[in-house]
């Protein structure tokens, strides 16, 4: 398996782990569906670098300096 394929599989495994409800939580299937959708949308947006907020804007908003 190539390095890119192993990274893709690792990302999928991490996503599945993240989407699993904890044993302490009792969550409805509607919530779990919503949660899975939100995570998948966020991951897709993270792949599109044009949608990311530039770092200098984040620093300005938080009052941090370069």
MOPAC internal coordinates of N, CA, C and O (Angstrom, degrees):
PM7 1SCF
backbone

  N    0.0000 0     0.00 0     0.00 0    0    0    0
  C    1.4478 1     0.00 0     0.00 0    1    0    0
  C    1.5250 1   107.74 1     0.00 0    2    1    0
  O    1.2310 1   120.43 1   -43.81 1    3    2    1
  N    1.3274 1   116.78 1   136.19 1    3    2    1
  C    1.4565 1   120.01 1  -179.13 1    5    3    2
  C    1.5181 1   110.11 1   -74.28 1    6    5    3
  O    1.2310 1   121.49 1   -14.08 1    7    6    5
  N    1.3297 1   114.76 1   165.92 1    7    6    5
  C    1.4666 1   120.59 1   179.92 1    9    7    6
  C    1.5323 1   110.50 1   -61.70 1   10    9    7
  O    1.2310 1   120.17 1   139.19 1   11   10    9
  N    1.3380 1   117.29 1   -40.81 1   11   10    9
  C    1.4641 1   120.68 1   179.87 1   13   11   10
  C    1.5236 1   110.61 1   -64.92 1   14   13   11
  O    1.2310 1   120.35 1   139.61 1   15   14   13
  N    1.3268 1   116.94 1   -40.39 1   15   14   13
  C    1.4652 1   120.25 1   178.75 1   17   15   14
  C    1.5210 1   110.80 1   -65.98 1   18   17   15
  O    1.2310 1   120.20 1   140.20 1   19   18   17
  N    1.3354 1   117.22 1   -39.80 1   19   18   17
  C    1.4638 1   119.52 1  -179.70 1   21   19   18
  C    1.5242 1   110.11 1   -68.40 1   22   21   19
  O    1.2310 1   119.84 1   144.84 1   23   22   21
  N    1.3379 1   117.91 1   -35.16 1   23   22   21
  C    1.4615 1   120.50 1   176.69 1   25   23   22
  C    1.5217 1   110.62 1   -67.70 1   26   25   23
  O    1.2310 1   120.23 1   140.11 1   27   26   25
  N    1.3329 1   117.17 1   -39.89 1   27   26   25
  C    1.4605 1   121.10 1   177.05 1   29   27   26
  C    1.5232 1   110.43 1   -62.14 1   30   29   27
  O    1.2310 1   120.45 1   136.22 1   31   30   29
  N    1.3292 1   116.75 1   -43.78 1   31   30   29
  C    1.4623 1   120.40 1   179.58 1   33   31   30
  C    1.5185 1   110.81 1   -65.69 1   34   33   31
  O    1.2310 1   120.25 1   140.11 1   35   34   33
  N    1.3190 1   117.12 1   -39.89 1   35   34   33
  C    1.4576 1   121.06 1   177.82 1   37   35   34
  C    1.5274 1   110.32 1   -62.07 1   38   37   35
  O    1.2310 1   120.43 1   136.78 1   39   38   37
  N    1.3330 1   116.78 1   -43.22 1   39   38   37
  C    1.4611 1   120.84 1   178.67 1   41   39   38
  C    1.5255 1   110.87 1   -62.75 1   42   41   39
  O    1.2310 1   120.22 1   138.76 1   43   42   41
  N    1.3264 1   117.19 1   -41.24 1   43   42   41
  C    1.4682 1   120.58 1   178.44 1   45   43   42
  C    1.5187 1   110.63 1   -65.31 1   46   45   43
  O    1.2310 1   120.28 1   138.78 1   47   46   45
  N    1.3340 1   117.08 1   -41.22 1   47   46   45
  C    1.4632 1   120.89 1   178.79 1   49   47   46
  C    1.5279 1   110.81 1   -64.14 1   50   49   47
  O    1.2310 1   120.65 1   138.15 1   51   50   49
  N    1.3332 1   116.36 1   -41.85 1   51   50   49
  C    1.4600 1   120.04 1   178.77 1   53   51   50
  C    1.5230 1   110.65 1   -65.09 1   54   53   51
  O    1.2310 1   120.04 1   141.08 1   55   54   53
  N    1.3286 1   117.52 1   -38.92 1   55   54   53
  C    1.4563 1   121.26 1   177.86 1   57   55   54
  C    1.5194 1   110.09 1   -62.36 1   58   57   55
  O    1.2310 1   120.31 1   133.72 1   59   58   57
  N    1.3211 1   117.00 1   -46.28 1   59   58   57
  C    1.4590 1   120.50 1   179.72 1   61   59   58
  C    1.5297 1   110.91 1   -62.37 1   62   61   59
  O    1.2310 1   120.31 1   139.63 1   63   62   61
  N    1.3306 1   117.02 1   -40.37 1   63   62   61
  C    1.4712 1   120.47 1   177.88 1   65   63   62
  C    1.5222 1   110.46 1   -63.12 1   66   65   63
  O    1.2310 1   120.99 1   138.04 1   67   66   65
  N    1.3183 1   115.72 1   -41.96 1   67   66   65
  C    1.4681 1   120.58 1  -179.00 1   69   67   66
  C    1.5236 1   111.57 1   -65.99 1   70   69   67
  O    1.2310 1   120.34 1   145.41 1   71   70   69
  N    1.3129 1   116.96 1   -34.59 1   71   70   69
  C    1.4564 1   120.61 1  -175.87 1   73   71   70
  C    1.5294 1   113.32 1   -81.12 1   74   73   71
  O    1.2310 1   120.26 1   167.18 1   75   74   73
  N    1.3196 1   117.12 1   -12.82 1   75   74   73
  C    1.4582 1   120.00 1   179.48 1   77   75   74
  C    1.5245 1   109.42 1   -73.15 1   78   77   75
  O    1.2310 1   119.90 1   -47.04 1   79   78   77
  N    1.3225 1   117.80 1   132.96 1   79   78   77
  C    1.4676 1   118.87 1   177.78 1   81   79   78
  C    1.5253 1   110.33 1   -69.13 1   82   81   79
  O    1.2310 1   121.27 1   -33.25 1   83   82   81
  N    1.3265 1   115.17 1   146.75 1   83   82   81
  C    1.4613 1   117.68 1   177.04 1   85   83   82
  C    1.5162 1   108.80 1   -72.73 1   86   85   83
  O    1.2310 1   120.97 1   -19.00 1   87   86   85
  N    1.2951 1   115.75 1   161.00 1   87   86   85
  C    1.4647 1   119.63 1  -177.00 1   89   87   86
  C    1.5260 1   111.65 1   -67.16 1   90   89   87
  O    1.2310 1   120.16 1   157.75 1   91   90   89
  N    1.3376 1   117.30 1   -22.25 1   91   90   89
  C    1.4592 1   120.59 1  -178.66 1   93   91   90
  C    1.5275 1   112.51 1   -84.07 1   94   93   91
  O    1.2310 1   120.79 1   162.21 1   95   94   93
  N    1.3023 1   116.09 1   -17.79 1   95   94   93
  C    1.4580 1   119.53 1  -176.05 1   97   95   94
  C    1.5277 1   110.66 1   -94.77 1   98   97   95
  O    1.2310 1   121.00 1   -38.87 1   99   98   97
  N    1.2931 1   115.70 1   141.13 1   99   98   97
  C    1.4566 1   120.90 1   169.87 1  101   99   98
  C    1.5105 1   105.82 1  -115.03 1  102  101   99
  O    1.2310 1   121.11 1   -74.05 1  103  102  101
  N    1.2996 1   115.49 1   105.95 1  103  102  101
  C    1.4547 1   120.82 1  -174.12 1  105  103  102
  C    1.5130 1   109.99 1  -116.96 1  106  105  103
  O    1.2310 1   121.47 1   -36.40 1  107  106  105
  N    1.3273 1   114.79 1   143.60 1  107  106  105
  C    1.4573 1   119.34 1   179.08 1  109  107  106
  C    1.5243 1   110.24 1   -74.14 1  110  109  107
  O    1.2310 1   120.89 1   -20.75 1  111  110  109
  N    1.3042 1   115.91 1   159.25 1  111  110  109
  C    1.4583 1   119.84 1   179.25 1  113  111  110
  C    1.5292 1   110.55 1   -66.90 1  114  113  111
  O    1.2310 1   119.96 1   150.36 1  115  114  113
  N    1.3401 1   117.69 1   -29.64 1  115  114  113
  C    1.4641 1   120.49 1   176.13 1  117  115  114
  C    1.5215 1   110.82 1   -63.28 1  118  117  115
  O    1.2310 1   120.64 1   137.25 1  119  118  117
  N    1.3282 1   116.39 1   -42.75 1  119  118  117
  C    1.4616 1   120.33 1   179.30 1  121  119  118
  C    1.5221 1   110.75 1   -65.20 1  122  121  119
  O    1.2310 1   120.47 1   135.54 1  123  122  121
  N    1.3228 1   116.71 1   -44.46 1  123  122  121
  C    1.4621 1   120.10 1  -179.56 1  125  123  122
  C    1.5243 1   111.21 1   -63.50 1  126  125  123
  O    1.2310 1   120.08 1   142.87 1  127  126  125
  N    1.3263 1   117.46 1   -37.13 1  127  126  125
  C    1.4638 1   121.35 1   176.68 1  129  127  126
  C    1.5180 1   110.09 1   -64.92 1  130  129  127
  O    1.2310 1   120.71 1   134.81 1  131  130  129
  N    1.3343 1   116.25 1   -45.19 1  131  130  129
  C    1.4684 1   120.95 1   178.40 1  133  131  130
  C    1.5285 1   110.58 1   -61.13 1  134  133  131
  O    1.2310 1   120.73 1   135.59 1  135  134  133
  N    1.3343 1   116.22 1   -44.41 1  135  134  133
  C    1.4587 1   121.26 1  -178.61 1  137  135  134
  C    1.5333 1   110.91 1   -62.14 1  138  137  135
  O    1.2310 1   120.33 1   135.08 1  139  138  137
  N    1.3295 1   116.97 1   -44.92 1  139  138  137
  C    1.4616 1   121.09 1   179.53 1  141  139  138
  C    1.5247 1   110.54 1   -61.79 1  142  141  139
  O    1.2310 1   120.86 1   138.64 1  143  142  141
  N    1.3248 1   115.96 1   -41.36 1  143  142  141
  C    1.4665 1   120.45 1   179.31 1  145  143  142
  C    1.5231 1   110.73 1   -62.89 1  146  145  143
  O    1.2310 1   120.14 1   134.20 1  147  146  145
  N    1.3337 1   117.35 1   -45.80 1  147  146  145
  C    1.4647 1   121.42 1  -179.27 1  149  147  146
  C    1.5295 1   111.56 1   -61.52 1  150  149  147
  O    1.2310 1   120.48 1   137.74 1  151  150  149
  N    1.3322 1   116.68 1   -42.26 1  151  150  149
  C    1.4617 1   120.32 1  -179.26 1  153  151  150
  C    1.5248 1   110.55 1   -66.25 1  154  153  151
  O    1.2310 1   120.25 1   136.96 1  155  154  153
  N    1.3254 1   117.13 1   -43.04 1  155  154  153
  C    1.4651 1   120.49 1  -179.90 1  157  155  154
  C    1.5248 1   111.80 1   -64.98 1  158  157  155
  O    1.2310 1   120.26 1   140.54 1  159  158  157
  N    1.3218 1   117.10 1   -39.46 1  159  158  157
  C    1.4602 1   121.02 1   177.38 1  161  159  158
  C    1.5251 1   110.12 1   -64.89 1  162  161  159
  O    1.2310 1   120.36 1   136.33 1  163  162  161
  N    1.3248 1   116.92 1   -43.67 1  163  162  161
  C    1.4702 1   120.96 1   179.75 1  165  163  162
  C    1.5256 1   111.21 1   -62.97 1  166  165  163
  O    1.2310 1   120.28 1   139.48 1  167  166  165
  N    1.3309 1   117.07 1   -40.52 1  167  166  165
  C    1.4639 1   119.77 1   178.47 1  169  167  166
  C    1.5268 1   111.29 1   -65.58 1  170  169  167
  O    1.2310 1   120.32 1   140.77 1  171  170  169
  N    1.3234 1   116.99 1   -39.23 1  171  170  169
  C    1.4632 1   120.57 1   178.04 1  173  171  170
  C    1.5290 1   110.50 1   -65.33 1  174  173  171
  O    1.2310 1   120.35 1   139.29 1  175  174  173
  N    1.3292 1   116.94 1   -40.71 1  175  174  173
  C    1.4613 1   120.34 1   178.48 1  177  175  174
  C    1.5207 1   111.46 1   -67.02 1  178  177  175
  O    1.2310 1   120.20 1   145.57 1  179  178  177
  N    1.3168 1   117.22 1   -34.43 1  179  178  177
  C    1.4646 1   120.67 1   179.25 1  181  179  178
  C    1.5235 1   111.36 1   -65.59 1  182  181  179
  O    1.2310 1   120.35 1   150.92 1  183  182  181
  N    1.3315 1   116.94 1   -29.08 1  183  182  181
  C    1.4623 1   120.35 1   177.54 1  185  183  182
  C    1.5203 1   111.96 1   -71.89 1  186  185  183
  O    1.2310 1   120.00 1   155.38 1  187  186  185
  N    1.3396 1   117.61 1   -24.62 1  187  186  185
  C    1.4664 1   122.16 1   179.95 1  189  187  186
  C    1.5225 1   108.79 1   -91.97 1  190  189  187
  O    1.2310 1   120.96 1   -84.01 1  191  190  189
  N    1.3323 1   115.78 1    95.99 1  191  190  189
  C    1.4655 1   121.46 1  -174.96 1  193  191  190
  C    1.5277 1   112.75 1   -60.42 1  194  193  191
  O    1.2310 1   119.79 1   156.34 1  195  194  193
  N    1.3297 1   118.01 1   -23.66 1  195  194  193
  C    1.4673 1   120.34 1  -178.67 1  197  195  194
  C    1.5277 1   112.07 1   -68.65 1  198  197  195
  O    1.2310 1   119.79 1   161.22 1  199  198  197
  N    1.3292 1   118.01 1   -18.78 1  199  198  197
  C    1.4607 1   121.36 1  -179.20 1  201  199  198
  C    1.5265 1   112.89 1   -90.92 1  202  201  199
  O    1.2310 1   120.05 1   173.00 1  203  202  201
  N    1.3217 1   117.51 1    -7.00 1  203  202  201
  C    1.4546 1   120.76 1  -178.64 1  205  203  202
  C    1.5282 1   111.20 1   -74.89 1  206  205  203
  O    1.2310 1   120.52 1   -36.41 1  207  206  205
  N    1.3096 1   116.61 1   143.59 1  207  206  205
  C    1.4537 1   121.75 1   176.12 1  209  207  206
  C    1.5221 1   107.96 1   -76.15 1  210  209  207
  O    1.2310 1   120.00 1   -51.03 1  211  210  209
  N    1.3412 1   117.60 1   128.97 1  211  210  209
  C    1.4667 1   119.74 1   179.31 1  213  211  210
  C    1.5287 1   111.00 1   -59.10 1  214  213  211
  O    1.2310 1   120.92 1   -36.48 1  215  214  213
  N    1.3171 1   115.84 1   143.52 1  215  214  213
  C    1.4651 1   121.55 1  -176.36 1  217  215  214
  C    1.5241 1   111.70 1   -57.64 1  218  217  215
  O    1.2310 1   119.93 1   140.35 1  219  218  217
  N    1.3397 1   117.73 1   -39.65 1  219  218  217
  C    1.4663 1   118.86 1  -177.57 1  221  219  218
  C    1.5267 1   111.27 1   -63.80 1  222  221  219
  O    1.2310 1   119.67 1   149.33 1  223  222  221
  N    1.3281 1   118.24 1   -30.67 1  223  222  221
  C    1.4693 1   120.47 1   176.50 1  225  223  222
  C    1.5299 1   110.76 1   -69.61 1  226  225  223
  O    1.2310 1   120.73 1   141.94 1  227  226  225
  N    1.3200 1   116.21 1   -38.06 1  227  226  225
  C    1.4674 1   119.93 1   177.69 1  229  227  226
  C    1.5213 1   109.35 1   -65.64 1  230  229  227
  O    1.2310 1   120.68 1   133.99 1  231  230  229
  N    1.3338 1   116.31 1   -46.01 1  231  230  229
  C    1.4569 1   119.89 1   179.53 1  233  231  230
  C    1.5231 1   111.48 1   -60.17 1  234  233  231
  O    1.2310 1   120.48 1   137.02 1  235  234  233
  N    1.3482 1   116.68 1   -42.98 1  235  234  233
  C    1.4647 1   120.24 1   179.11 1  237  235  234
  C    1.5280 1   110.53 1   -62.66 1  238  237  235
  O    1.2310 1   120.25 1   135.89 1  239  238  237
  N    1.3086 1   117.13 1   -44.11 1  239  238  237
  C    1.4604 1   121.51 1  -178.79 1  241  239  238
  C    1.5350 1   111.52 1   -63.02 1  242  241  239
  O    1.2310 1   120.76 1   140.67 1  243  242  241
  N    1.3158 1   116.15 1   -39.33 1  243  242  241
  C    1.4568 1   120.89 1  -179.34 1  245  243  242
  C    1.5295 1   113.36 1   -85.28 1  246  245  243
  O    1.2310 1   120.58 1   174.34 1  247  246  245
  N    1.3382 1   116.50 1    -5.66 1  247  246  245
  C    1.4499 1   120.27 1   179.64 1  249  247  246
  C    1.5209 1   113.29 1    77.34 1  250  249  247
  O    1.2310 1   120.44 1  -156.07 1  251  250  249
  N    1.3159 1   116.76 1    23.93 1  251  250  249
  C    1.4595 1   121.08 1   179.20 1  253  251  250
  C    1.5171 1   109.62 1   -95.43 1  254  253  251
  O    1.2310 1   121.03 1   -27.58 1  255  254  253
  N    1.3080 1   115.64 1   152.42 1  255  254  253
  C    1.4582 1   120.15 1   178.39 1  257  255  254
  C    1.5084 1   109.78 1  -107.48 1  258  257  255
  O    1.2310 1   121.31 1   -22.33 1  259  258  257
  N    1.3112 1   115.11 1   157.67 1  259  258  257
  C    1.4619 1   120.13 1   176.31 1  261  259  258
  C    1.4878 1   110.92 1   -74.32 1  262  261  259
  O    1.2310 1   120.10 1   180.00 1  263  262  261

